[in-house]
């Protein structure tokens, strides 16, 4: 993983968090990360997924804090496990999809072998 890949994933995560109210923010954030990366298909998917992982961290912190304050311990643990699985699949999966979609939409516009770094 290169520094530019990490930076692009962080930028994608910030976009995901800023657009959280849209419902498709992970797709947009993963797409932004992949667009900035300008890589091949697997690299676009990877940076999109990494963007989702980075966006997931603050979401889980807020989720854990909110559940733990308002419920009992047993319910909090169950809600945490179910919620974590759902949020992880939703965020990372849709971010990967966004990375793939950007690759698919832009693959004909890129010159083979050309990389801008």
N, C-alpha and C positions, 0 to 999 in steps of 0.2 A: 504494500500500500504506500503510495507516494504522498508527499505533503499536499500536492494540488488535489489529489483525490479526497483527502481528509477535509481540506478547506471547502471543496465543492459540496461534499456531503453535509458539512456544517451549514453552509449557505442554504442548501435544500431543506435542512431541518428547521432553520429560522423561517423560511417561507411557509413550511408546513404549520408551524406554530402560529404565525401571524394570520394565516387563513383558516384557522381551526373551525370557524363558524360555517364554512361552506360545505363540509361533509366530504369533499373530494380533495381536501388539502394535501393528504399524503401523495396523491397522484401528481399534483402540481409541484410539490416539493421535490419528489423523486425525479420528475421531469426536468426541473430547473437544474438539479445536480448533474443529471446525465447530459443536458445541453451544454453546461459549462465544461464538462469532462471531455466531450468530443471524442469518445472512444468507440470501440467496436461493441457488438451486442452484449457480450458477457461483461465487459467493463461498464457499460451503461446500466445494466441490471444490478451489478455489484455496487456501484456508487449510489444508485437509487435505494437499494436495500440498506446501505450504510446510513443514508440520510434518514430513513425510517427509524433505524436504531437510535440515532442521535436525538430524533424528535421524540422518541418513546421515553427517554429518561425523565424529562420534566413532567410528562403526562403521568407516569407511574408514581412519582413523588407526590403530586397533587392528589392522585387517586388513593394512595395509601393513607395519606394524612386525613383526607375527607372521610374515608370509611372508618378508620380507627377512632375518630373522635365521636361519631354519632351512633355507633353500634356496639354490641357486646363482642367479646373476643372470638367466639366460635363463628358467629355470623361474619365478622370481619375477615377471618382466615378464609372461609369459603368464598366470600365475595372477592377477596384478593386473588385467589387462585383462578376462579372463573373469569374475573375481569382482566387479569394479566394475560391469560391466554387469548381472550377476545381482542384486547387492545393490541397485543403483539402481532397477531395474525392480520388484523385490520391495517395497522400502521405500516409495518414492514412489507406486507404483501402488496398493498396499494402503492407504496413508494417504489417497489421493484417494478410493478406494472407501469408506473409513470416513466421510469427509466427506459423500459423496453419500448413504450409507445413513442417516446422522443427519438430513440434510435430508428424505429421503423418509419416514422414520418420524415426523418432527415437523411436516411441512408442514401437516397438517390441524389441528394444535393451535396454530398461530401465527395471530395476527390479521393479516390483510393490511394492509400499510403501517405496522405497528407495529415500531419498532426501539427497543431498549434499549441506550443507550450511555452 
